[in-house]
Amino acid sequence: MRWLALLGLMLLTSPIAAQSLPKDEDFVPLFNGENFDGWSIIGDKNAWQVRDGLIVCTGEGSGWLKTNWEFDDFIFRVEWRIKSGGNSGVFFRALPVADPWVNGFEIQILDDKGKIGPTNCGAVYGLAAPKANLVKSGEWNTYEIHAIGDRLQVYFNGILVHDLDLNSNPEMAKRPKRGYIGLQNHGDYVEFRNPRIKEVGFKWLFNGKDLSEWKTEGAGEWKILPNGILHYTGKGSHLWTKESFRNFVLRVEWRIEKGGDSGIYLRGDVTGRAQANIWENPMGSGQIWGYNISPKKRMDAPTGEWNYMEIRMVGNKVSVWLNGEWVIEDAELKGIAEEGPIALQHHGTPLWFRNIRVKVLP
């Protein structure tokens, strides 16, 4: 009977066996079912439509639909359905260029009757064939992509078809460790639904439900709107986290109206000296106000639209990423506290924030 137990263990650990996957509640939707808020189109814009809560690519022209956020370590899920003989793909760690599969990664989508090869359905396109091709023609299929450090795992309809060490392949090793997630327009009709992500290592500071991570007493009018947005009316004071942070990555989406002014206070600096500015100044947001460190270029979205900002604080150095560009890189903040809370600054103007999360670094 011993060999039966060993066989069972082998099946459970086989690279094509079904695995225990993260729960749905661990994931955040990347698509609201109504429009492309949070996404941008590269290539033919008319090819991408929202129909009955689905992302639809009509196949007109070419290009891809990309997230506004870059991601490094994540688990991404998406469901897709393609017509007979159709071709598409899912990009990740991709650059915002016309041909993202050249320098990033693509998991191939292809109605190819289950063939196995480096360009067949489920393949890491041009780099690695899947262990199994489980494509269901004309039906809904699922991909779950785990890209964590140098390890890449891909589940195809619930089965693990890739478990790769990217450093073991010279071509894979030189691909980016961070980039956009995208859906491909390869000239064929394809539908997508339920794209969702779990950013590995991040915790929510505000997930649209409550302010349990913040000190609200005396903060003024910080209101949670029905659509999961944190709105400051312009009355009151700053909103501080309960927790203090040393080294961290903060991700926040924000928007302001005409004349709006705000910022992110770092490590408890109540004077605002260590503040990443959010404003309409011609130099652009991201300026470190008290240190007079200006962004390399203005990357603000048009007033009233959502902006995507990442602040990375390590030691006494800060970097700011805004809407696709590192506008400040490793700027030294002499005299900054070693640790402290984070604040959303009020400047007497209405503000809107959403999807605030933080990753603690060593």
Order of alpha helices (4+ residues) and beta strands (2+ residues): alpha-beta-beta-beta-beta-beta-beta-beta-alpha-beta-beta-beta-beta-alpha-beta-beta-beta-beta-beta-beta-beta-beta-beta-beta-beta-beta-beta-beta-beta
